[in-house]
Amino acid sequence: MPTLKASSSGLKKVQQAREENGRNKDDERWLLEASKIVEPDKEWLPAKKFYANGCSQSTWNRFLLGHSVNTNSFKAFCQVLNLNWEEIVDRPYGDGDNGKIVDWDSCPEVTVFYDRTSELAKLTELIQQENCRLVAILGMGGIGKTTLVIQLGEQLQTEFEVIIWRSIQYAPTALELLANLIPLVTNFEADSAFTKTLGQGIGQFMAGLRSRRCLIILDGLEALFGSNQLAGTYRPDYEEYGKLFREIGSSTHQSCLVLTSHEQPREIATLAGNNRPVRCVRISGLQPNAARQLLTEQGLVEEPEWEQLIQRYRGNPLALKIVSDTILELFNGKVSEFIQQNTIFVGQVSEVLDRQFERLSDVEKKVLYRIATGEAPMSISQISEKISPTVSISQIMEVLESLARRSLIEKTTKDLTVLFMLQPVVMKYIVNRFKHVFE
């Protein structure tokens, strides 16, 4: 299933057909009509913001710009425009690039990319030089994992025969995902006889990873994890992903699976390690120069005050954008006046943290609250003293390990003792949310 794109003359016909139709390019009806063509057996309703595979807004935008999209999407988009796809396509069906497949599906469009040179260099080294089979990119919400992995995929396009990006936001089952990926990595439609069981589906998928060099990117793995559980525990009916990842990480093949997630899956924690083909890369905030670029583009003034703002929000790009909007609205962009309020503004950052905190166990919430209300970073023994005596030291250690896997706690060392602390914005959020629960 190769990708297709419009030729220069075809792109003019696409633009003319859309303009003659009279709809705005962002009109949802384009996506609904294309969804009915791609998956006619399903009912596609307006205002649901859920479309057939390959019929997202970002894929439609890529089609309109003349970028490659998967074959089914290309044909469906041409059909909704009342165009013959064979008169629009840039190359004959199934030809070009020696069968190379680049399928970005519903990948969001990135208009601004802040410098992540060191992170990209590290990931490229793991994939290209060290031939890692599985790489997990981990970090708290808003830190920029999705943007980073899109840049990585675009940078490595010439190094792989197959590039596939998939969002796990809507939590497809492992079998549903395999049925979608198998045709792309094998060049054959998924044989129902081989996808009736997970083992058969994995076998067919792994054969594709061995026969072709593929880069598979799965974004937002946290959607598969359960609530009120320690980090990396799958929701019911999603445990099969663990088997899939173990097979990819432990079996010999020439491809690479890249995952992004708020938290680390347990089987990947077991498989990962230095000099192993499975690695975990934790992403922190932007470096000062990149963060300053962001604040400049947001329109803030008083640059000497920016360092304190960047440190307060640990360079988290989403948090910096949100607080910048508030500074512009309430203080005319003057950072000094915001700093004088001597507060950590959480604002819409709470929406991102809400989704992450929904999955925490009760004891994790309690430990975070005790750290947040402590006067300084705390050791394991100090945390234990603040928790119910029914919670053992070993349980505290297990919880701290889980919180580290969720990228929610930070470590420091004093007099050879490991101490645990929180980012200021996380600390403020926890105190606001749980002070009436644990006091």
C-alpha positions in Angstrom: 0.0 0.0 0.0 2.3 2.8 -1.2 1.6 6.5 -0.5 0.5 8.9 -3.2 0.6 12.6 -3.7 -0.8 15.1 -6.2 1.3 16.3 -9.1 1.7 20.0 -9.7 -1.1 20.1 -12.2 -3.2 17.8 -10.1 -2.8 20.1 -7.1 -4.2 23.0 -9.2 -7.2 20.8 -10.0 -7.7 19.9 -6.3 -7.6 23.6 -5.4 -10.0 24.6 -8.2 -12.4 21.8 -7.2 -12.4 22.8 -3.6 -13.0 26.4 -4.4 -15.9 25.6 -6.7 -17.5 23.5 -4.0 -17.6 26.6 -1.8 -16.6 24.9 1.5 -13.8 26.1 3.7 -10.9 23.7 3.8 -11.5 23.1 7.5 -15.1 22.1 6.9 -15.8 18.8 8.8 -17.9 17.5 5.9 -14.8 16.7 3.8 -13.6 14.3 6.5 -17.0 12.7 7.1 -17.5 12.1 3.4 -14.0 10.6 3.0 -14.7 8.4 6.1 -17.8 7.0 4.4 -15.8 6.1 1.4 -12.9 4.5 3.3 -15.1 2.6 5.8 -18.7 2.6 4.3 -20.0 0.0 6.9 -19.7 2.4 9.8 -21.9 5.3 10.7 -20.0 8.6 10.6 -21.8 11.4 12.4 -21.0 15.2 12.5 -19.6 16.8 15.6 -18.1 13.6 16.9 -14.6 14.6 15.7 -13.8 10.9 15.0 -13.1 9.8 11.5 -12.0 6.8 9.5 -8.3 5.8 9.6 -6.4 8.1 7.4 -9.1 10.8 7.2 -8.1 13.2 9.9 -7.8 16.9 9.5 -4.0 16.8 9.4 -4.0 14.1 6.6 -6.5 16.2 4.6 -4.2 19.3 5.1 -1.2 17.2 3.8 -3.2 16.1 0.8 -4.1 19.7 0.0 -0.5 20.8 0.3 0.7 18.1 -2.2 2.3 15.9 0.5 2.2 12.1 0.5 -0.8 10.4 2.1 -1.8 6.7 2.1 -3.5 5.3 -1.0 -6.9 4.9 0.4 -6.9 8.5 1.8 -5.7 9.9 -1.5 -8.4 8.1 -3.5 -11.2 9.1 -1.0 -10.2 12.8 -0.9 -10.2 12.9 -4.8 -13.6 11.3 -4.8 -15.1 13.8 -2.4 -13.8 16.5 -4.7 -15.4 14.7 -7.7 -12.0 14.1 -9.2 -10.4 11.1 -10.9 -7.5 10.2 -8.7 -5.5 8.9 -11.7 -5.6 12.4 -13.2 -4.3 13.9 -10.0 -1.6 11.5 -8.8 2.1 12.5 -9.2 3.1 9.0 -10.2 1.5 5.7 -11.4 -0.2 3.7 -8.7 2.2 1.3 -6.9 5.3 2.9 -8.6 8.0 5.3 -7.5 10.5 5.3 -4.7 11.0 1.5 -5.2 7.9 0.8 -3.1 8.9 3.2 -0.3 6.0 3.8 2.1 5.6 7.0 4.2 2.3 7.0 6.1 1.8 9.8 8.6 -1.9 9.2 8.9 -3.3 11.6 11.5 0.0 13.1 12.5 -0.4 16.7 13.7 1.2 19.5 11.6 4.2 21.0 13.3 4.6 24.7 12.2 7.3 25.6 14.8 10.0 23.3 16.1 12.2 24.5 19.0 15.8 23.3 19.1 16.2 19.7 20.3 19.5 19.1 18.7 21.0 17.0 21.4 17.9 14.8 21.8 17.6 14.2 18.0 21.3 13.3 17.9 20.9 10.8 20.7 17.8 9.2 19.2 19.4 9.1 15.7 22.5 7.4 17.2 20.3 4.7 19.0 18.4 4.0 15.8 21.1 4.3 13.2 24.4 3.4 14.8 23.3 1.1 17.7 20.4 -0.5 15.7 17.9 -0.4 18.6 14.8 -2.4 18.0 12.6 -0.4 20.4 13.0 3.1 21.8 10.6 4.6 24.3 10.6 8.4 24.5 9.2 9.3 28.0 8.2 12.6 29.7 5.4 14.4 31.4 2.6 16.0 29.4 3.4 19.1 27.3 7.1 18.5 27.3 7.2 18.1 23.5 7.5 14.3 22.9 5.1 14.3 19.9 6.8 17.3 18.2 10.2 15.6 18.8 9.2 12.3 17.3 7.7 13.9 14.2 11.0 15.7 13.6 12.8 12.5 14.2 10.7 10.6 11.6 11.1 13.3 9.0 14.9 13.4 9.6 15.1 9.6 9.1 12.8 9.2 6.1 15.6 8.4 3.7 17.0 5.7 6.0 14.0 3.4 6.0 11.8 1.7 3.4 8.7 2.2 5.5 7.9 5.1 7.8 4.6 4.8 9.8 3.2 7.2 12.4 0.1 6.2 14.5 -1.6 7.9 17.4 -2.8 5.6 20.2 -5.1 8.3 21.5 -8.2 6.3 20.8 -6.7 3.1 22.2 -7.0 0.5 19.5 -6.5 -3.1 20.6 -3.3 -4.8 19.7 -5.0 -6.9 17.1 -6.7 -3.8 15.6 -3.3 -2.0 15.4 -1.6 -5.1 13.8 -4.4 -5.4 11.2 -3.7 -1.8 10.2 0.1 -2.1 10.1 0.6 -5.5 8.5 -0.4 -4.4 5.0 2.1 -1.6 5.2 5.1 -3.6 6.4 4.4 -6.6 4.3 2.9 -5.1 1.1 0.0 -7.5 1.4 -3.4 -7.1 3.0 -3.7 -8.6 6.4 -4.8 -12.2 6.1 -7.7 -12.8 8.4 -6.4 -16.3 8.9 -3.2 -14.9 10.5 -4.9 -12.2 12.6 -7.5 -14.3 14.5 -5.1 -14.6 17.4 -2.5 -12.3 18.7 0.3 -14.8 18.2 -0.5 -15.2 14.5 -0.8 -11.4 14.1 2.5 -10.8 15.8 4.1 -13.5 13.6 2.9 -11.9 10.4 4.0 -8.4 11.6 7.4 -9.6 12.7 8.0 -11.2 9.3 7.4 -7.7 7.8 9.9 -6.1 10.2 12.5 -8.7 9.1 11.9 -8.4 5.4 11.9 -4.6 5.2 13.6 -1.8 7.2 10.7 -0.1 9.0 10.4 2.8 11.4 7.1 2.5 13.3 6.1 5.4 15.6 3.3 5.0 18.1 2.4 8.2 19.9 0.6 8.6 23.2 0.9 5.1 24.7 -0.5 6.3 28.0 -4.0 5.9 26.6 -3.5 2.1 27.1 -2.8 2.3 30.9 -5.3 1.8 33.7 -6.4 4.0 36.6 -5.6 3.5 40.3 -2.7 1.3 39.4 1.1 1.7 39.5 2.8 3.0 36.4 2.8 0.9 33.2 -0.2 -1.3 34.2 -2.4 -1.9 31.1 -6.2 -1.4 31.1 -8.3 -4.6 30.8 -8.1 -6.1 27.2 -4.9 -4.2 26.5 -2.4 -6.5 28.2 -1.6 -8.0 24.7 0.4 -4.9 23.9 3.0 -6.1 26.4 3.4 -9.3 24.4 3.8 -7.4 21.2 6.5 -5.1 22.7 8.4 -8.0 24.2 8.5 -9.7 20.9 9.7 -6.6 19.1 12.3 -5.9 21.7 13.7 -9.4 22.1 13.5 -10.8 18.5 16.0 -10.2 15.8 14.9 -7.8 12.9 16.1 -4.8 11.0 13.4 -2.3 12.0 12.7 0.0 14.9 9.6 0.8 17.0 9.5 4.2 18.6 7.0 4.9 21.4 6.1 8.1 23.2 4.4 8.0 26.6 3.9 9.8 29.9 4.8 6.6 31.7 7.1 3.6 31.1 5.5 0.3 30.3 6.6 -2.4 32.7 7.9 -4.9 30.1 10.0 -2.1 28.5 11.5 -1.3 31.9 12.6 -4.9 32.1 14.0 -5.1 28.6 15.8 -1.7 28.5 19.4 -1.1 29.5 22.7 0.2 28.2 24.1 -1.9 25.4 20.7 -3.5 24.9 18.5 -3.2 21.8 15.7 -1.6 23.9 16.3 1.9 25.3 14.4 4.5 27.2 15.0 8.2 26.6 13.6 10.7 29.1 12.8 14.2 27.7 13.1 17.2 29.9 12.3 20.9 29.2 13.7 23.1 26.5 17.2 24.4 26.8 17.4 28.1 27.7 18.1 29.3 24.2 15.1 27.4 22.8 12.9 28.5 25.6 13.9 32.1 25.0 12.9 31.7 21.3 9.5 30.4 22.4 9.0 33.4 24.7 10.1 35.8 22.0 7.6 34.4 19.6 4.9 34.6 22.3 5.5 38.4 22.5 6.9 38.7 26.0 9.1 41.6 27.0 11.8 42.2 29.7 14.1 39.5 28.6 16.4 39.7 31.7 13.5 38.3 33.7 12.9 35.3 31.4 15.5 33.0 33.1 13.5 32.9 36.3 10.3 32.2 34.4 11.9 29.4 32.4 13.4 27.8 35.5 10.1 28.1 37.4 8.3 26.0 34.6 11.4 23.8 34.0 11.4 24.7 30.3 8.1 22.8 29.6 7.0 24.3 26.3 3.3 23.9 26.8 3.4 25.4 30.3 5.5 28.3 29.0 3.0 29.0 26.2 0.1 28.9 28.7 1.7 31.2 31.2 2.9 33.5 28.4 -0.7 34.0 27.3 -1.7 35.0 30.9 1.2 37.4 31.2 0.2 39.0 27.9 -3.4 39.3 28.9 -3.0 40.5 32.5 0.5 42.2 32.5 0.9 43.4 28.9 3.7 40.9 28.4 5.8 42.3 31.4 7.4 39.2 33.0 8.7 41.3 36.0 5.1 42.1 37.1 4.1 38.5 36.9 7.2 37.4 38.9 6.3 40.0 41.6 3.1 38.1 42.3 5.3 35.4 43.8 3.1 32.6 42.7 3.1 29.5 40.4 0.3 30.0 37.9 -1.1 26.6 36.9 -4.0 27.6 34.7 -4.7 25.3 31.7 -1.6 23.2 32.6 -4.0 21.6 35.1 -5.9 20.0 32.2 -2.8 18.2 31.1 -1.9 17.1 34.7 -5.6 16.0 35.3 -5.3 13.4 32.6 -2.0 12.1 34.1 -3.3 12.1 37.7 -6.4 10.2 36.8 -4.3 7.1 36.5 -2.5 7.4 39.9 -3.1 5.0 42.7 -4.3 6.4 46.0 -1.0 5.8 47.7 0.9 7.6 44.9 -1.3 10.7 45.4 -0.6 10.6 49.1 3.1 10.3 48.6 3.1 13.2 46.1 1.1 15.4 48.5 3.6 14.7 51.4 6.5 15.7 49.1 4.6 18.7 47.9 3.9 20.0 51.4 7.4 19.3 52.7 9.7 22.2 53.4 12.5 20.7 51.4 13.4 17.7 49.3 12.7 14.5 51.2 14.4 11.1 51.7 12.6 7.8 51.7 12.6 7.6 55.5 11.2 11.2 55.8 8.5 10.3 53.3 7.7 7.2 55.3 7.3 9.1 58.5 4.6 11.3 56.9 2.6 8.3 55.5 0.4 5.9 57.4 2.4 3.3 59.4 0.4 0.6 57.5 2.4 1.5 54.4 5.8 -0.2 54.5 9.2 1.1 53.4 9.2 -1.4 50.5 5.8 -0.1 49.4 7.1 3.5 49.6 10.0 2.4 47.4 7.7 0.8 44.9 5.5 3.9 44.7 8.5 6.2 44.2 9.7 4.0 41.4 6.3 4.2 39.8 6.2 8.0 40.1 9.7 8.2 38.5 8.4 6.1 35.6 5.6 8.6 35.3 8.1 11.5 35.1 6.4 13.2 38.1 9.2 13.3 40.6 12.8 14.6 40.5 15.9 13.4 42.4 18.8 15.2 44.0 21.5 14.2 46.4 22.7 15.7 49.7 25.4 14.2 51.8 25.2 11.0 49.7 21.5 10.7 50.5 19.0 10.6 47.7 16.2 13.1 48.1 12.9 13.5 46.1 11.2 16.7 45.0 8.7 18.0 42.5 8.7 20.6 39.8 7.1 23.8 41.1 4.1 23.7 38.8 3.4 20.1 39.8 3.8 21.0 43.4 1.3 23.8 43.2 -1.2 21.6 41.3 -1.0 18.9 43.9 -1.5 21.2 46.8 -4.5 22.9 45.1 -6.1 19.6 44.2 -5.5 17.4 47.3 -5.3 19.8 50.3 -8.9 19.0 51.2 -8.3 15.3 50.8 -5.2 14.6 52.9 -5.4 17.3 55.6 
